[in-house]
Each structure stands twice: as structure tokens, then as C-alpha cells.
Amino acid sequence: MHLVLGNTLSKLANDIIDTPATMAAKSHLRNNLPIVIAISTNNGLGANAENIGKLLNRKNYYFVPFKQDNPITKPRSIVADFDLLIKTIEYALQGEQINPILL
């Protein structure tokens, strides 16, 4: 599991493997293991929404459910609900995405 910021999310979605985190993800995927993403980004409901969509449609990527960080002052910002981290991991190990994803 890795706390994923917008830059790392973009790299994963576009198969750019140039950091320890993206190399670890590539290794997990090569071995058919789940990648659990706990996202935190100021642009999750902006430009990074496309990257989230890409990863939601790929095998072995699982998201910790997330919500808007502060809809008034940061309307595009999202953050994972860490109270659901363990449950998300349990589901991912069963090959299932916990729902709902967007809180």
C-alpha cells in the first residue's frame, strides 16, 4: 500500500516507471498482486480524475474509498478515508474493490 499523490497517480496511469514507488507497483503487477491506492491530491476531481478512471479500469488496482477534502476552499481536492484502509486491503486480497469508492 502506498499513499499516492497526484504525480504518482499520473505516472501509474500512464505507465511511467521512474521512481521506487512506481517500480514497486510494476513488480507487484508483474506477479499478479494487488496494488492498494490511498489517494491524496489537490486535483483529484480535476485533471487527475482521468487518471483515477484509468486505474479503476485496470486489473489489480484497488482504491481506498475517498472523499472531497474541503469542498468549499479546495473543490477538486480528494483524500482517502484511512478508517477503511484495512477493509480495503482485505477486499483487494480477495480480488474485489470495496464500495462505494467515492464517499
Buried (B, 14 or more C-beta within 10 A) or exposed (E): BBBBBBBBBBBBBEEEBEEEBBEEBBEBBEEEEBBBBBBBBBBBBBEBBEBBEBBBEEEBBBBBBBBBBEEEEBEBBBBBBEEBBEEBBEBBEEEEBBEEBEE
